[in-house]
Amino acid sequence: MLEFSDGPTKLYCKVYFAEQFDALRQQSYYEPQFVQSLCRCIKWEASGGKSGSQFLKSRDERLLIKQLSKPEMDSLLQFAPHYFDYMAKVFFHKLPSVLAKMLGFYKIGFKNPITGKSVKLDLIVMENLFFNRKISRIFDLKGSMRNRHIQSTGKQNEVLLDENLVEFIYDSPLFIREHAKRVLQASVWNDTLFLSRHDIMDYSLVVGIDEEHRELVIGIVDFIRTFSWDKKLESWVKETGFLGGGGREPTIVSPKQYKMRFREAMDKYFLMVPSKFHNIAYNVEPPISV
């Protein structure tokens, strides 16, 4: 815990899993720029999310900072050790993965005893997948067609959803090379298996189309939401028909169901072409290291 003062105001910063995140940043080539990037941040209006969380972006656009809710913080505290073990396999055993990297986890706050004003914030720092990229379209994909469409406005950095992608690929299919397809399949399989084993669901595959380099920049994000007991109850009631559930498809599925649906959808969204057609195919770029 770091504590310091500015007049009567007491400020503090608690760093969670400091050694583990430092090792991860070293492997991801984010040091020594990490602290320099964090020194200057601006408020960022992220589109596509429904959590209501506050976001910041470093001025050099390398990093994204998200405010965590209490359930998200509790989930992350339990999940983080498993995350570090998994990332060690990714780095040292070359396990294919497209998990966007978490780079730091902090609690910050201040209290002024004279005015009585105080603030406490739990923050997660993540890599910006689209750093140093010219992205023409962004999609947030969950593998579901339920309420997964927005009316496109054409604004820069607008985040589109699954149904928007289906409409887009009807006219402009996303062809990827055979090797890229296999890497993507293996990465999605590994990551979803890992997340499912730890009751994580509601994650997304974020896809950015870099027309200049003819590449798809992808990464799995929002993977700290666990399958809570109330979600388990809703899913069970609707699956069994108990209390009039009627066996309808639940609005909230289990982590295992989410994993299977996610894998199937991602496999269908991206079409493979033989390598001899490479001029019309995209490369697939996983979460980038800078």
Disulfide bonds with the S-S distance in Angstrom:
none
